[in-house]
Amino acid sequence: MDIREASDLERNDVLFVERAAFGSDCEAELVSNLLEDPSAKPILSLLAFDGDRAVGHILLTTAHLTNKQNSVSIALLAPLAVIPDAQRQGIGGNLIEQGLKRLSESGVDLVFVLGYPGYYSRHGFQPAGCLGFEAPYPIPEEHAEAWMVRALRPDAIDSAGGKVVCADAISQPEYWRED
């Protein structure tokens, strides 16, 4: 498996993976909008290939905390996608680890995600709300553990808090609630 930064010429591959993984155009449209959104930059978009075939994608976009006293750099992981016939082969985990490694090297301190706690906790994420980090939109109590954070620098969680403000394209209530 080869993981690399997605080029502009590979946008169709990115959108194919998003559509195949989620079975709809919703996430593909979100990714397309985020890739064009100046408030999402810098963006890290990684594609996983099995030979010449794109099988996975992860998008990480910049965000910030409302508490101006925070001097941490943060990013949002959304979405992570693996095509159905390539799932359960470690591709998603490899995309996460590659993405977090690259973000860490670029100086990002914290990464947030709204996702399945059982999955993301295996990759070092922990519930963020109880640590003083508020999601862009309220998360219902029954899904509170799905709002998660991973520190890329050991003391980053202890030195920060507040509400996460993400890119305009994903700062819509429909992306923050369970249907």
C-alpha positions, 0 to 999 in steps of 0.5 A: 500500500502506498500513501501519499498526498493527493494532488489536484489531478487526483481529485476524482480519485478522492471523490470516488473513495468518499462516494464508495465508502459512504454510499452517497454524495454527502461526504464527497460534496463536503470534501470538495467544498473543504478543498476549495475553502480558504478557511480550511487551509492548510489542508492535508489530503492523503490517498491510499493506493493498492497498486494504481487503485485508490482505496482510502482517503483522509482529510485534515483541515486547520481549526482554532480554539476560541480561547485566544490565550491558547497558543496551540495549533489544531486540526480537524480530521474529517472525513476518513474513508476506505472503500468497502472491499478494502475495509478491515485491512488497516488502511484507515489506521495507516491513513490516520497514523501517516496524517498525524505524523505529518501534522506533528512534523508541521507543528500541529499540537492537537487533532479533533474528530467526531467519530466512533469512540471504539475505533478512534480510541485505538488510535490514541484519541480520547473524549474531548468534552471532559477535557475542556474542548467544546465541539463547534456545535453541541453534541448530544449527551448520548454521543458525547464520547464521539467528540475526541482529541489526540495530542501530538505534543505531550503537554498540549491538552493541559495547556489548552481548552475552549470551543473548536472553530473549524473551516466554514464548509464544515461549520454547519449543524448537519455535520455535527449531529447524528440522524 
